[in-house]
Amino acid sequence: MTTLTKRNRRVEAPVESWSSAEEKEDRRDVNSDEEKDTDSKSLRLTLMEEILLLGLKDKEGYTSFWNDSISSGLRGCLLVELTLRGRIYLEPQSTRKRKLLDRKVLFKSAAPTGDVLLDEALKHIKNTEPPENVASWIELLTGETWNPLKLNFQIRNVRERLAKNLVEKGVLTTEKQNFLLFDMTTHPLTESNEKERLVQRLQDSLLDRWTNDSRRMSHRMLALIVLAHASDVLENVLMSLPDDRYEIASTRSRRLLEADPDQESAKVMTPAEEMIWAVLAAFNKS
């Protein structure tokens, strides 16, 4: 994972049993966040689909061969999306004030999400005892474990499955490309407006709609910035900006992403925000 560099040329304290009133309020908060960040003309995409879309080359239809961060970044997306949907949460903080990565990921609801990848990850988290922390789950879901008994936690072919979802939603198409020694299935962009709106929303969040306080930023937009950074695709979002606006946006994103996740999470009140900062902490550690 790389960090943004200076451009030289153009180019809620969660508890295990919530009351029904609290659950309803939490759902309203999540829906409100999504409404703020979703254009009325946009499709409802998952965080995983949005991050993959940002990483795909528009005409070629595949991610950069040099990007070795997007696989683990997409697994981080799974954890954040499940938290936003009220299926999992971080172990409540104790009086000892443990660090984010010392707290376990706990199961909350088995209600189907309607997404196969999310439900697959949720099943693993539900059936795992003792529970694991965020960093461990990202490694397990990616398949980066030395424990042969936990290899079954790997979620396979994530990029291809997400691309097929985007094909079904009319955003991508499917082609075969020959790469000298082998043929590869690619997924070029067919609906450019969807990606343009996504890029514009992210740019606006760092420019015209910048709040200078992550707590005032919607949960979904905060997650998108953190996960785009973790997946090494944030530069793809900013590269089309004029130099002066690029400098402003990159400076603000660096300030946000270089914040101490443990200190930032101590200020928040919702499970979603805690999970977002925990995911950033996990990638900072890696």
N, C-alpha and C positions, 0 to 999 in steps of 0.2 A: 504494500500500500504506500502510495506516495502522498506528499502534501503539496498544496498549491505553492508555487514559487512566483517570485516577482517577474512580470512579463517585460522582456527587453525589446520585443518587436510584436507587430500585429500577428497574428496567426488566427395521591390521596393516601393517608397512611393506610395501606391495605391490611385488612384483617381476614382471618380465614372464613368467618361467617358474617356476611353482610346482611343487613335487613333488606326487605324488598324495596323499601323507599330508597335506600342508598343505591341499590342495583339499578333502579329506574333512573336515578339522577346520573349515575355513571354512564348509562346508555345514552341519555340525552346529551351529555358532554361529548361523547365520542361522535355521535351523529352531527352535532354542531360543528365539531372540528372538520369533519369530512365535507360538510356543506361549504364551509369557508374556503376550502382548498380545492374544490372541484367545480370547474366551469360547468354551467348548465348544459353546454353542448358536448361535454366530455363523457366518455364511457367511464363506468366505475371499475377502475383497475386496482388490483392489489398492489401493495408495496413491492412485492417481488417482480410483478409484471412491469411496473414503472422503472425500477432499477435496471432490469434487463433491457428495456426499451432505450434507456439512456446510454447503455453500453454497446448496443448494436450499431454497426456501421450501416447507414441508411441504404446504400445501393448494394453493398456486398452481402449484407444479411448475416454477419457473424461478429462476435466480439473480438477485440484485439488479441492476437496470440501472445502479446507481452503482458496482458492483464492477468496476474495470478491471484488477484484479490477478490474477484467478483463471485467466485464459488462460495467462499466463506461469508462474503457480504450478503448473498442471497439467503443463507441460513440465518443470519442476524435478522433479516427481514421477516422470516417466519416467526421468530420469537416476539418481535414488536407487533406484528399484525395480530397474533393470537392474544396479546395483551390488550391491544386496542379493542378487540372484539369480546373482551371479558372472559376468556377461556383459561388464562394463566396469570400469575402475578409473582412478584418477588416476595420471598419470605419477609415478614414484618421486621422492622428495625427493633433492636433491643436497647436496653439502657447502656449496653457496652458500646453502642455505636459502631457496629461492624462495617467494614468496607463493602461496597457493592458486590465485589466478586467473592466475598465470603458468605453471601446470602444465597439460598437455594431458590430455584424456580419451582413454584408450587402450582398444582393443578386446581382449577376452580370449577369448570363446567365442561361436560362432555357433549353439549349440544352441537350437532354438526354445523360446520361453517359454510358448507356449500362449495368448498374448494378442496380438491383431493389432496394437494400438497399440505395444506394447513391441517386437515384432519389426520393425515399420516403422522405429522410431527406431534400433534396433540395426543395421539394414541401412545406414542413412545413416552411422552412426558407423564401421562396418566399412569402408565404401567411400570414406571421406574422407581424402585425403592432400594436404597435411600435416594432422595432427590439429588440432582446435580445443579451446579451453578451455571451462570450464563456462558462463561468461557468454555466450560466442559461441553455444554449442549451445542455450541457452535462447532466445536471439534468433532463431536459425535455425529451430528447431522451431516457434516462434510465428509466423514469417513476417516478423519485424521486421528486415529487412536491406535495405540500399540496393544490394546486389550482385545484379543480375538473374540471374546465373549460379547463384546459390544459393537462389533462390526455390523450387526444387523440393524443398528440405529441409523446407518447412513441412508439418506434419501437420495436415490440415484436419478440420473438424467434430468436434473432440475431445469437446466437451461432449455433443453429440447421440449420438455413438458410445458414450460412457461411459454415458449415460442408457439407451440401448438394452440395454447389458449388464446394468444394474441392473433393467430391466424383465424380462429373461430370467431373472434370479435371484429374481424375485418381490418385489423391494424397492420398485419404482416401477410406475406404470401410465402409459398414454399417453392424452392427451386433446387436443382442439382448443379453443383459446380465441380469441375475437374481440377484437381490440384496435382497434376503430373502423375503421381503414383497412386492416387486414390480419389474417389468421388466423395463429396461431402454435401449433406443436405443443408441448405442455407435458407434464411428467412428475411428477404429484403423488405423494406418499408413500403407499404402500399397506401397507407392513410397518413400522410405527413402532418395533417392538421392536429392529430392527437398528440404526436411527439412535440410539435411546436407549442401547443398549449401547455404541456407539461414543463418544457424548458422555460417558457415565459413565466409560469407560476413560480418556479424556483428562482429565476432571476429577480422577479418582483419582490420576493420575500427578503432578498439581500439588498435591494435597492429602494424602490418606491414604498414598499410596505415594511421596511426594516423597523423593528421595535426596540432594538438595543437591550432587550431583556428576553431571554429564552422562555420565561414563564408567561409572557404575553403572546408568544408565538403559538399557533395551533399545534396540537400534538402531532398531527400527521405531517405538517410541513417541517417541524423540527426533526422528525424521524427521517424524512426524505433527505434532508441535508446531511445528517449524520451517516445514513446508510449509503448515500452517493459517495461520500468521502471514504467510508470503509470499503466500498467496492471499487474505488479508484475511477469513478466516472464523473466526479464533480467538475473536473476541468472541462469535460465535454459540454457541460451546461453553460459555462462562462465564456468559452472561447469565441463565441460570436459577438460578444459585446465590444463596443469601442474601447480604446485603451483606457480612457479616464474612468468609465463606468466599470471596466474590468478590475482596475486597481481598487476601487471602492468595494466592489462585491467580494473580491478575494481577500481583502484585508478584514472585512467583517466576518467572512466564513472562517478565516484563521483564528480570529479572536474567539469565536463561538466554539470551534473544535479544539482549541488549546486550553479551554477552561478545565478545571479539575472536576471530573465526573462525580466524585464523592462529595465535594463541596456543593456542586450544583444540585445534586439529588437531595441534599439536606434541606433545600429551600422549597421543594415541590410537595404537592399534596395528592397526586394521582398515581396509580400503578403504572399507567402508560409512560409518564415522564420518568419514573424510576427505571423502567425497563430500557428506555432509550439511552439514558446515561450509563446504565450497566453495559449495554452493547458497545457503546463508545469506549468504556473502560476496558472491555475485553479486547478490542482491536488495538488500543493503545499499548496493551500488555504484550500482544503478539509480535 
